[in-house]
């Protein structure tokens, strides 16, 4: 049973990461004005349920499910912060350092950013250029995405979220849902037309925790069948908004999709590879595409050339991700010894 649960989460991790990678291949092609086949545009950029938004929602849910699965019975906050935050920060900082100097070779003026802007991006708190512009800062983005900052915030909040979940599940869920709905309306600290949002991430994270708690109900055949039917019908109808909000449409689609994907326990070497290095893939893939697609393609490139370039750069991304993971393990071991953190944490 344990193996099946792990495989279910592994497949969600693989599926979500694949959606995000494909989404950024697609957006890079658009930015470079390549001729994109219409059927790809209709699938990947499918309005509110396009690959990018759904993949991010699945990842936030997965993070909540896996953390509450590991820590529901107990958690020592100090040890959690030391181990889990370093697991996020070390690859972020190593990756930023390498990507920054690669980008510098192409656009040397990137070095002209203020030290504070570089620092916040270095530790993964770049979030959104619109946010930092309010403080007179020009955001630096070279690695990761906006939701790196939200992941870090959710990890910081997790001990409190876990306490609410264990002791006051209904109250905590009501508060988080209320914040989510209010922010859909008023868009506080929310950017990019409502998609870059802390409360969106928090809501998905909480729903992942609920899934882990009640999956014995959600994974019964009638529930799975209903979720699968809903996902298919929803994808065909493709509502652009629900109650006037695009993100709400994405959120509602992602919930039953998470349940359905969890049932897929198929595994092979490639799925396990992507699952193992998914965070590193997430960090490096977009910068690889931005730097290297223009070196391989032109505006006249055909669909076959676009496809071959996408496969080649995805392979390079996987190799770099494995290297970043190994560098992270080396740095993590050094820090653990320095801070005397137990590996069993």
N, C-alpha and C positions, 0 to 999 in steps of 0.2 A: 504493500500500500504506500509506503514511504517513497519507494522508487517511482511509482506512478505519479505521485504529487510533485516530486522533483522534476520529472520529465514534462509534466503539464506546464509548470512555471518556466522551464527551459524553453519550451516551444513558444510561449508568449514572449519571452525575452528575445528569441530569435526573430519572431514575426515582427515585433515592434521595431527592432533595430533595422530590419530589412526595409520596413516602410519609411523610416527616417532617412536612410541612405538613398533610397530611390527618390524620395521627395527632393533631396538636395542635389542629386544628379539632374533632376527635372528643372529645379529653380536655377541652377547654374547654366544649363542650356538656354533657358529663357533670358537670363541676364546677358549672355553672350550672343543672343539673337540667332541661335542655330535654328534650322528648320526642324521642328518637332512633329513626328507623326501624330495625326489627330487622335487616333485611338489611345495613344499613351497619354495625351493631354486630358482626354475625357475620363480616364481611369485614375491617374495619379493626382490630378488637380480637380477632384470631384467636389467642388464647392466646400460646404462645411464638413463633409466627411472625406476630404482629401487625405492622402497618406500621412502628411506631416502632422496635422492636428490629432488624428486618431492614434498615430504611433506614440506621440508624446503622452496622451491621456493613458494609454496602456502602460507606459513606463511608470508613470506616477502611481497607478493602481498596483502594479507589480511591486514597487518599492514598499508601499504600505503593507501589502500581503506578506512579503518576505520578512520585514522587520517585526511585525507582530507575531508571526510564526516563531521567530527565534527568541523573542523577548517577552512574550505574554506572561510567562510564569515568574519572571524576575529580571531586574536590570539595575546595574550599578552605573549611575549617570557618568561619573568621572571616567570610568574605564570605557564606557560606550563612546564618549566624545573623543577620547584619545585614539581609540582604534578606528572607529568608523569615519571620523572626520579626516584622519590622516589617509585613509583609504581613498577618499575623494580628492584630497588636496595634493597628495604627492604626484599622481599622474597629471593632474591639472597644471601644477607648477613646472614639472619637467617638460610636458607638452607645450606649455606656453613659451618657455625659454627657447625651445628648438624652433617652433613655428614662427616666433617673433623674428628671429634672425633670418629665417628663410624668406619671410615676407619683406624684410628690410632690403634684401638683395633686389627685389622687384620694385618696391616703393620706399626708397630711403627716408622720405619725409615722416614715416611712421615713428621715427626716433624723436620727433619734435613734440610728442605728447608730454603733458605734465607728469612728473613722477607719481603723483597721487592716482592719476588715471591708469597709469601702467600697473601700479600696485594692486588696485582693486580688480583689474582684469587678470592679473597674475594669480590671485587667489580665488578666481572664479566668480567674482561678484560684479561682472560687467553688466548683467541683466539687460538693460535697454539704453540705447543712446538717448532716447527721449527722457528717460528718468534722470540721467546724469546731466543733461542739458539744463535742467531746472536749477542745478547747483553751479552752473557755469563751467562744467567739465565736459570735455570731448571724449566720448567713450572710445576705448581701444578694443577691438575684437579680432583675435587671431586664432582662437581655438575654443572648442566647446560651443554651446549655444546659450540663449538667454536662460534656459531652464536649469543650467548649472547652478545659478544663484538660488533658484527656487528649491532645488534638491538640497543644497547646503542649509537653507533656512528650515526645511522640513526635518532634516536630521537634527538641527539644533533644537527644534520644537518637540522631537519625538518623545523624550521622557515625559513631558507634560501631556502629549497626545496619548501616550500609552496609559498614563494614570487615568485620564478621562475615559478612555476606552474600557479599561478594566473595571473602574469604579462607578462611572456615570455615563454609560454608553449612550443612553437616550438623550440626556442633556447635552453632552458633547456633540453628538450628531446633529441635534437641533441648532446649536450655536454655529457650527461649521456650515450647515446648509443655509442658514440665514445670512451669514457673511457672504457666501457664494452668490446667493440670489441678489443681495443688496449691491454687490460689486458688479454683477451683470448690468445693473441699472446705472450705477453712478461711476463705474470705471475708476476707482481709486487705486493708484499705483498699478494701473493696467494700461498696456500699450499695444501698438500694432493692431488696432481695431478690435481690442478685447481678447486677443489670443495670448499675449504675454502677460500672465497674471499669477500672482501668488495664491489668490483664493481659488482659482481653477485647479492649480496643483494640489492645494490642501484638500479640496473636495474629492478629487480623484484618489488621493492618498488614503483618505478615510474610507472610501468605498472599497479599496483594496483590502484594508484591515477587516472590514465587514465580510468580504468574500471569504477570507481565510477562516474567519470565525464560523461562518454559516455555510461553508461549501458542501457540507454533508446534505444540506437541503437543496442548494442550488444545482448540485450535480446529480440529482435524480432524473430519470429519463423524461418525465413530463416537463420539468423545468428546462432541461437541455433542448428538447424539441421545440418548446415555445420560444426560447432564445434564438435558436437557429432560424426558425421561420421569421421571427421579427427582423433579424439581421438581413436576411435575403430581401424581404419586402421593403425594408427601410432603404437598402442600397438601390433598389430599383426605383422607388419613388423619389429618393434623393431630395428631401426637404432642405432648402437653403437656410431657413430660419425656423425656430419654434418660439412662439410668443415674442417674436421680433428680435431674437438673439441667435447669431450664427453659432456661437460656442455651445449653447445649450443643445443644439442639434447634434454637434460632435459628441458631446458628453453622453447624451441619451443613446446614441449609436454604439459608443465604446463599451458601455456597461454589459449588454448581453453578448457582445463580441468577445469580451474577456472570458465570460463563462464558457462560450463555445470553444475558444482556443485552448482553454485549460484541458479539454477532453482529448486533445491531440497529443498522444504520448509517443508518436513516432520520433525516432532519434537516429542520427547518423554522425559521422565524423565532422561534417561541415557544420551541422546545427550545434554540436557540442563546442566546436571552435568559436563560433560566433557568440554563443552563450557565455563562454569563459572570458572572452576579451571584449564583451559588449560595451563596457564603459570606455575603454580605450578607443574602440572603433568610433563611438559617439564623439569623443574629443577631437580626433584627427581627421575624420573623413571629409568634412566640408572644406577645410583649408586645402587638403590635397586636391579636391575638385577645382577650387577657385584658382590655384596656382598652375595646375597641369592641364586642365581641359583646353585653355587657350593655346598651349604649346603643341597640342595634338590636332586641333580642329580649326576650321575656318567657317565663315558664314555659309560657304558653299558645300560643306560636308553633308553627305547623304545619311540616310537612316542606318545603313550598315556600318559606316564609319563611326557614327555616334555610339552605336551598340558596342563595337569593338573597343573604343576608347573607354566606355563605361566599365566594361569587364576588366580591362587592363588596370584602370585606376582603382577599382574596387580591390583587385589583388594587391596592389601596392599599399592600399589602406590596411588590409589585413596583416601584411608583413610588418608595417610600421606599428600597428596596434600590439602585435605580439612583442616587438622590441620594447615598446613603452611599458608593457606589463612587466617584462623582466627587469627593466630599470626601476620600476615602482617597487617590485619585491625586494630588490637590493636596498633601496632607500628606506623602505618600510622596516626591514629587519634592523637596519642601523638605528632608526628612531625608536623602535620597540625596545632594543637593548638599552638605549640611553634613558628612556622613560620607564623601563622595567615593566612593560606591559605584557601580560600573559597572553600567549597565542590562543588560548581557549576562550578569550573574551568574545 
